[in-house]
Amino acid sequence: MRSLWVSTYAFFDGPRAFEILARRLEEASGLQATVLLDIRRRRGDTTVAEQLVRRFADRFWSVEWPGSERPRVFHDPRALEPEGPGGVLHAKAVVADQDTVFVISANLTEAAFERNIELGLLVRDRALAGTSGGTCGRGSGMDRDLPLAVDSSTCWKRRSRRKRPSRGFEPWSPRSGLLG
């Protein structure tokens, strides 16, 4: 495996949720891994977005991430706007080597692992993988080393014929950043 792109809305027990990915990063020389995570602002919280990101990043790398090798980690900054939409990154998917896509209803949580009835679809198709986020990073600015998110005009675009702006998957804003 050369590349892996993972998106999840929620995770709990990071060491368990990310154990296999962390191990693969340590074992597979040259594996490029990108993880998209949702960072939430609690209702009424007026903390500056950058502080919320820094707090999340510090906890993620010190408590939740189980390995020494790190993936590139991104978030959508719209979720941190004081009156923003919250939970905008809801996708649960994996793209491997830009040719295989796994879309699943499950979050990386104990309920999903142990109790819930979840459904997933595994598709080996380069065209689908290329439009599902697996190409994020190449020429998008996501490869810059920043605290937690970056401009990604090639990521998560939903093709729409609607005239009004889509509330769906739009290019991430320039305020996005890499979790460092």
Phi and psi in degrees as GROMACS dihedral restraints (atoms count N, CA, C in turn):
[ dihedral_restraints ]
;  ai    aj    ak    al  type     phi  dphi    fc
    3     4     5     6     1  -105.7    20    10
    4     5     6     7     1   -35.1    20    10
    6     7     8     9     1  -143.6    20    10
    7     8     9    10     1   149.7    20    10
    9    10    11    12     1  -144.6    20    10
   10    11    12    13     1   131.0    20    10
   12    13    14    15     1  -124.0    20    10
   13    14    15    16     1   124.9    20    10
   15    16    17    18     1  -129.0    20    10
   16    17    18    19     1   134.9    20    10
   18    19    20    21     1  -130.1    20    10
   19    20    21    22     1   133.5    20    10
   21    22    23    24     1  -145.0    20    10
   22    23    24    25     1   148.5    20    10
   24    25    26    27     1   -81.8    20    10
   25    26    27    28     1   -48.7    20    10
   27    28    29    30     1  -132.1    20    10
   28    29    30    31     1   147.7    20    10
   30    31    32    33     1  -145.4    20    10
   31    32    33    34     1   148.5    20    10
   33    34    35    36     1  -136.8    20    10
   34    35    36    37     1   152.9    20    10
   36    37    38    39     1    56.0    20    10
   37    38    39    40     1    62.4    20    10
   39    40    41    42     1   -47.2    20    10
   40    41    42    43     1   -46.1    20    10
   42    43    44    45     1   -56.3    20    10
   43    44    45    46     1   -36.8    20    10
   45    46    47    48     1   -77.4    20    10
   46    47    48    49     1   -43.9    20    10
   48    49    50    51     1   -64.1    20    10
   49    50    51    52     1   -36.8    20    10
   51    52    53    54     1  -106.1    20    10
   52    53    54    55     1     6.8    20    10
   54    55    56    57     1   -55.7    20    10
   55    56    57    58     1   -48.0    20    10
   57    58    59    60     1   -68.0    20    10
   58    59    60    61     1   -43.2    20    10
   60    61    62    63     1   -61.9    20    10
   61    62    63    64     1   -44.1    20    10
   63    64    65    66     1   -61.2    20    10
   64    65    66    67     1   -42.3    20    10
   66    67    68    69     1   -64.0    20    10
   67    68    69    70     1   -44.2    20    10
   69    70    71    72     1   -61.5    20    10
   70    71    72    73     1   -39.9    20    10
   72    73    74    75     1   -62.1    20    10
   73    74    75    76     1   -35.2    20    10
   75    76    77    78     1   -77.5    20    10
   76    77    78    79     1   -32.9    20    10
   78    79    80    81     1   -86.7    20    10
   79    80    81    82     1   -34.5    20    10
   81    82    83    84     1   -99.8    20    10
   82    83    84    85     1    99.1    20    10
   84    85    86    87     1   -60.6    20    10
   85    86    87    88     1   129.5    20    10
   87    88    89    90     1    88.3    20    10
   88    89    90    91     1    -1.4    20    10
   90    91    92    93     1   -66.3    20    10
   91    92    93    94     1   125.7    20    10
   93    94    95    96     1  -100.4    20    10
   94    95    96    97     1   116.1    20    10
   96    97    98    99     1  -118.4    20    10
   97    98    99   100     1   135.3    20    10
   99   100   101   102     1  -126.4    20    10
  100   101   102   103     1   131.6    20    10
  102   103   104   105     1  -124.4    20    10
  103   104   105   106     1   131.2    20    10
  105   106   107   108     1  -108.0    20    10
  106   107   108   109     1   126.7    20    10
  108   109   110   111     1  -127.7    20    10
  109   110   111   112     1   153.6    20    10
  111   112   113   114     1   -93.1    20    10
  112   113   114   115     1   128.8    20    10
  114   115   116   117     1  -109.5    20    10
  115   116   117   118     1   129.3    20    10
  117   118   119   120     1  -106.5    20    10
  118   119   120   121     1   145.3    20    10
  120   121   122   123     1  -104.6    20    10
  121   122   123   124     1   125.6    20    10
  123   124   125   126     1   -68.7    20    10
  124   125   126   127     1   145.1    20    10
  126   127   128   129     1   -56.1    20    10
  127   128   129   130     1   131.3    20    10
  129   130   131   132     1    85.7    20    10
  130   131   132   133     1    -7.9    20    10
  132   133   134   135     1   -73.8    20    10
  133   134   135   136     1   125.2    20    10
  135   136   137   138     1  -107.2    20    10
  136   137   138   139     1    12.5    20    10
  138   139   140   141     1   -59.2    20    10
  139   140   141   142     1   140.5    20    10
  141   142   143   144     1   -59.4    20    10
  142   143   144   145     1   137.6    20    10
  144   145   146   147     1   -53.5    20    10
  145   146   147   148     1   -42.2    20    10
  147   148   149   150     1   -60.3    20    10
  148   149   150   151     1   -35.1    20    10
  150   151   152   153     1   -70.2    20    10
  151   152   153   154     1   -38.3    20    10
  153   154   155   156     1   -62.6    20    10
  154   155   156   157     1   -41.6    20    10
  156   157   158   159     1   -64.6    20    10
  157   158   159   160     1   -46.3    20    10
  159   160   161   162     1   -61.9    20    10
  160   161   162   163     1   -43.1    20    10
  162   163   164   165     1   -61.3    20    10
  163   164   165   166     1   -45.4    20    10
  165   166   167   168     1   -62.1    20    10
  166   167   168   169     1   -46.9    20    10
  168   169   170   171     1   -61.1    20    10
  169   170   171   172     1   -45.0    20    10
  171   172   173   174     1   -59.8    20    10
  172   173   174   175     1   -45.4    20    10
  174   175   176   177     1   -68.1    20    10
  175   176   177   178     1   -42.9    20    10
  177   178   179   180     1   -57.8    20    10
  178   179   180   181     1   -49.9    20    10
  180   181   182   183     1   -75.3    20    10
  181   182   183   184     1   -29.2    20    10
  183   184   185   186     1   -90.0    20    10
  184   185   186   187     1   -27.3    20    10
  186   187   188   189     1  -118.5    20    10
  187   188   189   190     1   -44.9    20    10
  189   190   191   192     1   -87.4    20    10
  190   191   192   193     1   -35.3    20    10
  192   193   194   195     1   -85.7    20    10
  193   194   195   196     1   121.8    20    10
  195   196   197   198     1   -87.7    20    10
  196   197   198   199     1    -4.6    20    10
  198   199   200   201     1  -115.0    20    10
  199   200   201   202     1   174.3    20    10
  201   202   203   204     1   -92.0    20    10
  202   203   204   205     1   -30.2    20    10
  204   205   206   207     1   -81.6    20    10
  205   206   207   208     1   139.3    20    10
  207   208   209   210     1  -115.5    20    10
  208   209   210   211     1   139.7    20    10
  210   211   212   213     1   -79.8    20    10
  211   212   213   214     1   168.6    20    10
  213   214   215   216     1   -79.6    20    10
  214   215   216   217     1   133.5    20    10
  216   217   218   219     1  -125.3    20    10
  217   218   219   220     1   132.5    20    10
  219   220   221   222     1  -128.3    20    10
  220   221   222   223     1   161.8    20    10
  222   223   224   225     1  -140.8    20    10
  223   224   225   226     1   167.1    20    10
  225   226   227   228     1  -101.0    20    10
  226   227   228   229     1   115.4    20    10
  228   229   230   231     1   -67.5    20    10
  229   230   231   232     1   -15.0    20    10
  231   232   233   234     1   -59.6    20    10
  232   233   234   235     1   -30.4    20    10
  234   235   236   237     1   -67.6    20    10
  235   236   237   238     1   -16.1    20    10
  237   238   239   240     1  -102.3    20    10
  238   239   240   241     1     0.8    20    10
  240   241   242   243     1   -66.4    20    10
  241   242   243   244     1   136.9    20    10
  243   244   245   246     1   -51.0    20    10
  244   245   246   247     1   -40.8    20    10
  246   247   248   249     1  -111.3    20    10
  247   248   249   250     1    25.8    20    10
  249   250   251   252     1   -72.5    20    10
  250   251   252   253     1   177.1    20    10
  252   253   254   255     1   -75.2    20    10
  253   254   255   256     1   -12.6    20    10
  255   256   257   258     1    64.1    20    10
  256   257   258   259     1   175.3    20    10
  258   259   260   261     1    15.2    20    10
  259   260   261   262     1    54.2    20    10
  261   262   263   264     1   -81.9    20    10
  262   263   264   265     1   -23.6    20    10
  264   265   266   267     1   -94.8    20    10
  265   266   267   268     1    94.4    20    10
  267   268   269   270     1  -110.9    20    10
  268   269   270   271     1    -4.8    20    10
  270   271   272   273     1   -68.8    20    10
  271   272   273   274     1   141.4    20    10
  273   274   275   276     1  -124.3    20    10
  274   275   276   277     1   105.6    20    10
  276   277   278   279     1  -157.5    20    10
  277   278   279   280     1   160.0    20    10
  279   280   281   282     1  -134.5    20    10
  280   281   282   283     1   135.4    20    10
  282   283   284   285     1  -122.0    20    10
  283   284   285   286     1   123.2    20    10
  285   286   287   288     1  -112.9    20    10
  286   287   288   289     1   131.0    20    10
  288   289   290   291     1    49.5    20    10
  289   290   291   292     1    28.8    20    10
  291   292   293   294     1    53.2    20    10
  292   293   294   295     1    27.3    20    10
  294   295   296   297     1  -140.5    20    10
  295   296   297   298     1    -8.6    20    10
  297   298   299   300     1  -129.4    20    10
  298   299   300   301     1   132.8    20    10
  300   301   302   303     1  -123.1    20    10
  301   302   303   304     1   133.0    20    10
  303   304   305   306     1  -123.0    20    10
  304   305   306   307     1   113.3    20    10
  306   307   308   309     1  -109.8    20    10
  307   308   309   310     1   131.9    20    10
  309   310   311   312     1  -141.5    20    10
  310   311   312   313     1   153.6    20    10
  312   313   314   315     1   -81.0    20    10
  313   314   315   316     1   -16.0    20    10
  315   316   317   318     1   -79.6    20    10
  316   317   318   319     1   139.1    20    10
  318   319   320   321     1   -85.1    20    10
  319   320   321   322     1   173.2    20    10
  321   322   323   324     1   -91.3    20    10
  322   323   324   325     1    69.6    20    10
  324   325   326   327     1  -130.2    20    10
  325   326   327   328     1   162.7    20    10
  327   328   329   330     1   -59.3    20    10
  328   329   330   331     1   -41.2    20    10
  330   331   332   333     1   -59.7    20    10
  331   332   333   334     1   -43.3    20    10
  333   334   335   336     1   -67.1    20    10
  334   335   336   337     1   -39.0    20    10
  336   337   338   339     1   -72.0    20    10
  337   338   339   340     1   -36.8    20    10
  339   340   341   342     1  -108.9    20    10
  340   341   342   343     1   -34.1    20    10
  342   343   344   345     1  -121.8    20    10
  343   344   345   346     1   -41.8    20    10
  345   346   347   348     1   -69.3    20    10
  346   347   348   349     1   153.5    20    10
  348   349   350   351     1   -94.4    20    10
  349   350   351   352     1   113.9    20    10
  351   352   353   354     1  -115.7    20    10
  352   353   354   355     1   164.4    20    10
  354   355   356   357     1  -134.9    20    10
  355   356   357   358     1   138.2    20    10
  357   358   359   360     1  -136.4    20    10
  358   359   360   361     1   158.3    20    10
  360   361   362   363     1  -132.0    20    10
  361   362   363   364     1   123.2    20    10
  363   364   365   366     1  -105.3    20    10
  364   365   366   367     1   123.4    20    10
  366   367   368   369     1  -129.9    20    10
  367   368   369   370     1   128.8    20    10
  369   370   371   372     1  -100.4    20    10
  370   371   372   373     1    99.2    20    10
  372   373   374   375     1  -158.4    20    10
  373   374   375   376     1   115.1    20    10
  375   376   377   378     1   -62.0    20    10
  376   377   378   379     1   -39.5    20    10
  378   379   380   381     1   -63.2    20    10
  379   380   381   382     1   -45.7    20    10
  381   382   383   384     1   -64.8    20    10
  382   383   384   385     1   -44.9    20    10
  384   385   386   387     1   -60.8    20    10
  385   386   387   388     1   -37.3    20    10
  387   388   389   390     1   -67.3    20    10
  388   389   390   391     1   -22.9    20    10
  390   391   392   393     1  -104.6    20    10
  391   392   393   394     1     2.2    20    10
  393   394   395   396     1  -102.9    20    10
  394   395   396   397     1    12.0    20    10
  396   397   398   399     1   108.1    20    10
  397   398   399   400     1   -13.1    20    10
  399   400   401   402     1   -65.4    20    10
  400   401   402   403     1   -14.3    20    10
  402   403   404   405     1   -97.6    20    10
  403   404   405   406     1     4.2    20    10
  405   406   407   408     1   -57.0    20    10
  406   407   408   409     1   133.9    20    10
  408   409   410   411     1   115.1    20    10
  409   410   411   412     1   -46.9    20    10
  411   412   413   414     1   -69.4    20    10
  412   413   414   415     1   110.6    20    10
  414   415   416   417     1    71.0    20    10
  415   416   417   418     1     9.6    20    10
  417   418   419   420     1  -102.5    20    10
  418   419   420   421     1    -8.9    20    10
  420   421   422   423     1    91.0    20    10
  421   422   423   424     1    -4.6    20    10
  423   424   425   426     1   -72.0    20    10
  424   425   426   427     1    -9.8    20    10
  426   427   428   429     1   -87.0    20    10
  427   428   429   430     1     0.2    20    10
  429   430   431   432     1   -73.1    20    10
  430   431   432   433     1   145.7    20    10
  432   433   434   435     1   -90.7    20    10
  433   434   435   436     1    92.0    20    10
  435   436   437   438     1  -120.9    20    10
  436   437   438   439     1   174.2    20    10
  438   439   440   441     1   -61.7    20    10
  439   440   441   442     1   -38.9    20    10
  441   442   443   444     1  -167.2    20    10
  442   443   444   445     1     9.9    20    10
  444   445   446   447     1  -171.6    20    10
  445   446   447   448     1   160.2    20    10
  447   448   449   450     1  -154.7    20    10
  448   449   450   451     1   158.8    20    10
  450   451   452   453     1   -56.7    20    10
  451   452   453   454     1   131.5    20    10
  453   454   455   456     1  -142.6    20    10
  454   455   456   457     1    78.3    20    10
  456   457   458   459     1   -69.3    20    10
  457   458   459   460     1   -13.1    20    10
  459   460   461   462     1   -97.0    20    10
  460   461   462   463     1    -2.7    20    10
  462   463   464   465     1   -97.2    20    10
  463   464   465   466     1   138.3    20    10
  465   466   467   468     1    51.9    20    10
  466   467   468   469     1    50.9    20    10
  468   469   470   471     1   -94.5    20    10
  469   470   471   472     1   131.2    20    10
  471   472   473   474     1   -99.9    20    10
  472   473   474   475     1   125.6    20    10
  474   475   476   477     1   -72.7    20    10
  475   476   477   478     1   126.3    20    10
  477   478   479   480     1  -138.9    20    10
  478   479   480   481     1   142.5    20    10
  480   481   482   483     1   -97.1    20    10
  481   482   483   484     1    -1.2    20    10
  483   484   485   486     1   -67.8    20    10
  484   485   486   487     1   146.0    20    10
  486   487   488   489     1   -79.3    20    10
  487   488   489   490     1   -35.1    20    10
  489   490   491   492     1   -77.7    20    10
  490   491   492   493     1   156.8    20    10
  492   493   494   495     1   -59.1    20    10
  493   494   495   496     1   140.2    20    10
  495   496   497   498     1   -76.2    20    10
  496   497   498   499     1   143.8    20    10
  498   499   500   501     1   -96.6    20    10
  499   500   501   502     1     7.1    20    10
  501   502   503   504     1   -88.1    20    10
  502   503   504   505     1  -134.8    20    10
  504   505   506   507     1   -82.7    20    10
  505   506   507   508     1   102.1    20    10
  507   508   509   510     1  -105.7    20    10
  508   509   510   511     1   161.1    20    10
  510   511   512   513     1   -57.7    20    10
  511   512   513   514     1   141.9    20    10
  513   514   515   516     1   -69.3    20    10
  514   515   516   517     1   148.0    20    10
  516   517   518   519     1   -74.0    20    10
  517   518   519   520     1   162.1    20    10
  519   520   521   522     1   -60.7    20    10
  520   521   522   523     1   -14.9    20    10
  522   523   524   525     1   -82.4    20    10
  523   524   525   526     1    -8.0    20    10
  525   526   527   528     1   -59.7    20    10
  526   527   528   529     1   163.6    20    10
  528   529   530   531     1  -163.4    20    10
  529   530   531   532     1   167.8    20    10
  531   532   533   534     1   -89.1    20    10
  532   533   534   535     1   130.7    20    10
  534   535   536   537     1   -74.2    20    10
  535   536   537   538     1   111.3    20    10
